[in-house]
Amino acid sequence: MSTVASSRQAGALYWPVQLRRNVGVRGLFAVVMAFLVAYGFLFPGLLTASGFAKFTQSWFPLALVAMAQAILMLTGGISLAIGAMVSLGAVIAATTMTGPLGVAGGAAAVALTGIGIGGATGFIVVKLRLPAIVVTLAGSFIIGGAALLILPRPGGAIPEWLSDLLAGNTPAAFVLLLLIVLLWKLYLATPLGLSLYAAGENPVGAYRSGVPVDGARVAAYAISGLLCTGAGLFVAAQTGSGDPVIGTAFTLNSIAAAVLGGIGFLGGQGTMRGALAGSLLLSLMISVMFFLGFTPVAQYVAQGLIIIGAVAIPQFRKVQQ
């Protein structure tokens, strides 16, 4: 009976905790809905199966890199190598999947590269106590150079059937995103997942309480690397080839999406659902401004102003309180 009572008590506490965690992003969800309505009005094709598939395909890589950045920021870290990792994943996929390794071998190479580089970066940051921003900045040059060595110019190829599957008229990207979110939920139930927020919010106190802080942070970097190279594979499938600099814009966009989603720079603040909502808002902003005829320069200015507002408004509310 005590086990049943404990389960009921945990269930009774779960939803209030989730509601409190969503307080900071409720406004974001409302803004996302407004942009969705605007986008649907400007592009009625969104309501068709093909339109929905194309929209989720354009959002999917940004969603992955936003998650990759968010998991590091939750632990108090950050990565400036996101874009380089995306490019590396793209060129590895484009140079292996039509060769002897095949699609399965190429996908495994992309995944192992992301996990290996991410884990190594995390080990350097955690064990050598070096600033994450410095380590990942240096890593971005090394990883970017490796991508250029593998594929000096755009080229390679992705099997046509794989491109059709991932970037055709099917909602494969949306299904994959749902699967990744489910895996994230399962990860949060593991010891390392449970340690994630504690490692970012109060690492010293968590360590003294027996929480595997170092392991949680290294694992976060490994998962982040996997998400980045996975995004690179998807981008390569979209274009049908690899490009050693195709991921450049994803570094700042990943930070912007995470910040829009309420992820704090000091660790332990925010949720992954917020980061995903932030990436969706950023993707919608770009699409809506394109349909409204904004020039590229005006789009960058508007994005910057919206991001500054998203960061400043919560801080202003704290000062007022």
N, C-alpha and C positions, 0 to 999 in steps of 0.2 A: 504493500500500500504506500510505503514511504517513497518508493521509486515513482509510482504513478503520480503522487502529490508533487514530487519534485519536477516531473515532466510538465505537469499542468502549470506550476508556478513559472517555469522557464518560458512556456508558451505565452503566459499572461504578460511576462516582462518583455518578450521579443518585440511586439508591435509598438509599444510605447518608446522603446529604445530606437527603433527604426524611424519613428515619426520625429523624434528629437534630432536624429542625424540628418533628416531631410529638411529641417527648418531653414538652413542656409541656402538650399537650392530650390525651394519652392518657387521663388521669383524667376529663377532661371528656367524652370519647366514651363512657366507661363509665357516667357519670352520665346522659347522654342516653339510652343504651340502657335503663337502669333506669326512667327516666321514661316511655319509650316502652312498655315492658312494662306499667307501671302504668296508663298511659292506655288501652292496648289492653284491659286487664282491666276498667276502669271503663266503657269505651265500646267494646264488641265490634264495633260498626259500622265502626270504623276499618279493619277488614280487608276491607270491601267496597269496590267501585270508587267508589261514591258517597261513602262515609265518608272514604276516602283523598283524594278530590277536595276535599271540604269542609275537611278538615284542612290540606291544602297551601295552599288559598286563604286560610285564616286566618293561616298562617305567612308566606306570600309577601311581603306588604308589609314586615313586620318584617325578613325576610331582606334585602330590598333596602336598607332604611335602615341595617341593620347593616353591609352592604358599603360603603355610602356613607360611614359614619363611620369604618370600619376603614381605608379607603384614605387618608383624611386623617391618621389617627393614625399610620399607617406612615411618613408623611413628617414626623412631628413636629407636626402640626397638630390641629385639632379644629373642630367646627362646632356652634354653638348655633342654627343656622337650619334644621336638618333638618326639624322639624315644620312650619315656615312654608313651606318649599319643597314639602312634600307637599300642604299645603292649596292652594297656588298651582297645582300641577299638577292637582289635582282640580277646581278651579273653571274653569280654562282648558278642560279636557276637557269639562266639563258645559255650557259656554257656546258651544262651537265645533262639536262633533261632530254636532249636529242642525241646524246652520246651513249656509250656503253652502260652508263649507270641507269639510264632510263628515268622515268618520272619518279618512281619510288626512291631510287638512289639519289637523284638530284634533290628531292624534297628532304631526304635524310641529311644530305650534306648541308643544305640551307639551315635546317633545325639545329644540327650539331655545331655549326659555326656560330650561330646566334647564342646558344647556351654556353659554348666554350669561351667566346670573347666576353660575353656578359659576366660569366662567372669569374674569369680572370680579372676583369676590371673591378668587380666587387671585392675580390680578394686583396687587390692592391689598395683600394680605398679603405677597407676595414682593417686589414692587418698592418699596413704601413702607416695608417692614420693620416693619409694625405687627403687634401680637399677634393671632393668629387668633381667640382667644376674644373679643376686643373687637370686631373687625371683624364676626364672624358674629353676635354679640349685637345689634349695631346693625342688621345686615342683617336679622335676624329681625323686628324691628319694621317696617322698610321693606317687606319682602316680605309680612308679615302684613297690613299696611295695603293693599298692592296687591291682595291676595286679597279683602279686604273691599270695595274699590272696584269690583272686577269683579263680585262677587256678595255684596251686603250681608247676605243671609240664605240659608239652604239653599234650593237650587232648581236650575234647569237640568235637563238630561236627557242620558242616555247611550242611544244606540240599543239597543233591546231585544235585537237579535241579538248585539250585542257583549257585553252583560252576560251573556247566556246562554252565550256562548262562553268568556268568562273566568271567570265565577262560577257556572256551571251544574254539571252532574254529570259534567263531563269533566275530566281531569287536566291542563288547559291550563296552570295555574299551575306545576305541577311540570315540565312540558316547557320552559316559558319559563325557569325557574330553571336547569335543566340547560344551556340554550343560553347563558345569561348567564355561567355558570361556565366554559363552554368558551371564550367570548369573552375572559374574564378571563385564562385560561391563554395564549391567543394574544397578548394584550396584554403579558403578562410577558415574551414573547420578543422584543418590540420594544425599540429603544434607550431609549425613555422608561420602559417597564415594567422593564427591567433596572436603570434608575437609581433606581427607587422606593425600595428599601430603603436604598441608599447615601445618598440625599437625606435620609432620616430618621435613620440611625444616625450618620453622620459627614459632614455636609454640606460642611464646610471641606475635609477630605481628599478627598472625592469631586470637589469643584469643581477642586481643584488637579490632580486626575488626568484632567481633561477631561470629567467626567460632566456632562451638562446638568441640573444640580440645579434651577435656576429653572424650566426647561421641564417637568421631571417634576412639580414641585409644582403649577404652574398646571394642567397636564393632570389631576392628581389631583382638584383642585377642580371642574374641568369635568365629569369623569366622575361625581363625587359628586353634582353638581347634576342630571345626567341621571338617575341612579338614583332620586333623591328625587322628581322630577316624574313619573317613570315609576311609582313607587309610588303617587303621588297619582291618576294615571289609573286604576290598578287598583282603588284604594279607591272611586273614583267609579263604576266599573263594578259593584262589589259592591253599592253602595247605590242605584245607578240615578240618582244626582243628585250635585251638588256641595255642599260645605260649607266655608265659609272658615276654619273653626277645627278641622276634622276631624283635622288632623295634629299637634295640640298634644302629645299623649302620646308621639309618636315621637322627639322630641329626646332625652329622658332614656332611653327604651327602647333607642335606638340605641347610646348610650354604654354602657349596662348590658350589652347583648348583646356588644359588642366587648370589653369588659373581661372578661366571662365566658369569652370565646373566647381569652383570653390576649394580646390586643393591648395593648402598653405605651403609656403616655402620652408617653414621650420619643422615640418614633420608632424605626423599624427593628426592632421586636420583634413577633413574632406572624405569623400566616398568615391568609389569607382563609378557609380551611377552618375555622379555629378560630372566626372571627367568625360563620360560618354555623352552626356547631355551637352557639355561644352564643345565637344568635337562636332556634334550634330548642328549646334548653333553656328559654329564657325563655317561649316560646310554650307549651311543654308544662307548665311550672310553672303558668301562668295557667289552663290547661284543667283540670289535675288538681285544683288548689285549688278551682276552680268546682264540679267534680263531688263533691268532699269536703265541700262546703257552707261553705267559708270565706267570711266576710263580706268586702266590699271593703277595709275597713280592715285586716283580718288578712292579706289577700293582699298588700297593700303592705308591711306589716311583714315578712312572710315573704320577699318578694322582696328587700327591703333587706338582711336578715340573710344570705341566701344570697349576694348580690353581695359584701357585705363579706367573707364567708368566702372567696369565690373569689379576691378580691384579696389577702387577708391570708395565706392558707396558703402560696402560693409565696414570699412575702417571709419568712415564718417559716422555711421550709426553707433559704433562702439564709443567714439569720442562723445557723442551726444548723450549716451547712457551714463 
